[in-house]
Amino acid sequence: MDRDIVIIGATGQLGHDLCERLGPRAVGLTHREVELCERESLSQTLSPLRPRIVINTAAFNFVDDAETRAGEAFAVNALGVRELSLVCRDLDCVLVHFSTDYAFGLDGCRRDPYSEDDVSGPINIYGTSKLAGECFVRSLCPKHFVVRTCGLYGHHGSGGKGRNFVNTMLRLAREGRPVRVVADQICTPTATADLADATLRLIETDAFGLYHWTNGGQCSWHEFASEIFRLAGLTVDCTPITTAEFGSRALRPAFTVLEARRWQTLGLPTPRPWQDALREFLSSLPPR
């Protein structure tokens, strides 16, 4: 079987799930093997592989740190993506790039899901850097899929963070610690397993462009945490708090639910509810 797909960021939670599903079709690359921010490294690594599709899951995803490390955030999320877009254009291959619900949030009173046609407006450095990366892909690489998503969790941790929200909540619960979780930020948590499956369906088409994809429904982070504890059979002192009380360095949007309008026009399967994806994820964890 030809190894016609390259996955950049293969050790992250989404990259890992994609590699697992694609098996021998994919070449997984880590930061040690390719430098996203250097066109020469990208070209020297990708050209001999002659990929049909390059899937980029690498990102600077430390939202609070981006406020004081803006140069690093833009180097990876924007300028590095620009270099990758140019290399993929020169190789005439498809580029799949993942972005974020944090491309929105400036209209703070919004309560209707955002479609791909809505005007973006990030309110923090991370979101701005990711939006800049989107723009480079869409303007420089003719054959592209840009997929905005939200609240990812999977079995392989969360890239450089080493964990995700679900794992963090389970750890705090098993330590017997009270938990305080923000209740005034509404989004849609998404299983990387489901997003990986959706990505593989998308790349079977030639319907290039911008897409939104998350699991179905919406919830606050507090509601998400409460459902984690309920499904795991854990009794936890879980207190709802406001974003202001949490006191994060970066501003967080109050509402970033995404509508998968363009996905639906392709006649592809409707994303399952976030509760169902979470239930399956928790049931697949090893017993503790």
QUIQUI-V256267 format. One record per backbone hydrogen bond with DSSP energy under -1.0 kcal/mol. NH is the residue of the N-H (numbers start at 1). CO is the residue of the C=O. E is the energy in kcal/mol with one decimal. If there is no record, write none. Layout:
BEGIN
NH/CO/E + NH/CO/E
END
This chain:
BEGIN
4/2/-1.3 + 5/25/-1.8 + 6/53/-2.5 + 7/27/-2.8 + 8/55/-2.9 + 9/29/-2.2 + 10/29/-2.2 + 12/9/-1.5 + 16/12/-2.8 + 17/13/-1.5 + 18/14/-2.4 + 19/15/-2.5 + 20/16/-2.3 + 21/17/-1.9 + 22/18/-2.5 + 23/19/-2.1 + 25/22/-2.1 + 26/23/-1.7 + 27/5/-2.6 + 29/7/-3.3 + 34/30/-1.5 + 38/35/-1.8 + 42/38/-2.3 + 43/39/-3.1 + 44/40/-2.7 + 45/41/-1.8 + 46/42/-3.0 + 47/43/-2.3 + 50/46/-1.4 + 52/4/-2.4 + 53/4/-1.9 + 54/94/-3.2 + 55/6/-3.4 + 56/96/-3.4 + 57/8/-2.9 + 63/61/-1.1 + 66/62/-2.0 + 67/64/-1.3 + 68/65/-1.3 + 69/65/-1.6 + 73/69/-2.3 + 74/70/-2.8 + 75/71/-2.0 + 76/72/-2.0 + 77/73/-2.7 + 78/74/-1.5 + 79/74/-2.8 + 80/75/-1.7 + 82/78/-2.1 + 83/79/-2.1 + 84/80/-2.3 + 85/81/-2.5 + 86/82/-2.1 + 87/83/-2.1 + 88/84/-2.7 + 89/85/-2.2 + 90/86/-2.3 + 91/87/-2.0 + 93/88/-2.2 + 94/52/-2.5 + 95/143/-2.4 + 96/54/-3.1 + 97/145/-3.0 + 98/56/-1.1 + 99/147/-3.0 + 101/149/-1.5 + 103/100/-1.4 + 104/101/-1.9 + 106/121/-2.1 + 108/106/-1.6 + 110/107/-2.0 + 114/257/-2.9 + 118/115/-1.4 + 121/103/-2.5 + 128/124/-2.1 + 129/125/-2.7 + 130/126/-2.3 + 131/127/-2.3 + 132/128/-2.1 + 133/129/-1.8 + 134/130/-2.2 + 135/131/-2.2 + 136/132/-1.9 + 137/133/-2.2 + 138/134/-2.8 + 139/135/-1.8 + 140/136/-2.2 + 141/137/-2.1 + 144/142/-1.1 + 145/95/-2.6 + 146/209/-2.3 + 147/97/-2.8 + 148/211/-3.1 + 149/99/-1.3 + 153/190/-1.6 + 161/158/-2.2 + 162/159/-1.1 + 168/164/-2.5 + 169/165/-2.6 + 170/166/-2.3 + 171/167/-2.3 + 172/168/-2.5 + 173/169/-2.3 + 174/170/-2.2 + 175/171/-1.4 + 176/173/-1.4 + 177/172/-2.1 + 179/237/-3.3 + 181/239/-2.3 + 183/241/-2.9 + 186/254/-2.8 + 187/219/-2.5 + 190/151/-1.9 + 192/153/-2.6 + 195/191/-2.1 + 196/192/-2.7 + 197/193/-1.9 + 198/194/-2.3 + 199/195/-2.4 + 200/196/-2.0 + 201/197/-1.6 + 202/198/-2.3 + 203/199/-2.3 + 205/202/-1.8 + 208/206/-1.8 + 209/144/-2.1 + 211/146/-3.2 + 213/148/-2.6 + 216/272/-2.9 + 219/187/-2.3 + 222/182/-1.4 + 224/220/-2.4 + 225/221/-2.6 + 226/222/-2.5 + 227/223/-2.0 + 228/224/-2.1 + 229/225/-2.3 + 230/226/-2.2 + 231/227/-2.7 + 232/228/-1.9 + 233/230/-1.0 + 234/229/-2.8 + 238/236/-1.3 + 239/179/-3.2 + 241/181/-2.1 + 246/242/-1.9 + 247/243/-2.0 + 256/186/-2.6 + 259/114/-3.6 + 261/259/-1.7 + 264/260/-1.9 + 265/261/-1.3 + 266/263/-1.2 + 267/264/-1.6 + 268/263/-1.0 + 274/216/-2.4 + 277/273/-1.9 + 278/274/-2.4 + 279/275/-2.4 + 280/276/-2.1 + 281/277/-2.2 + 282/278/-2.7 + 283/279/-2.1 + 284/280/-1.1 + 285/282/-1.1
END
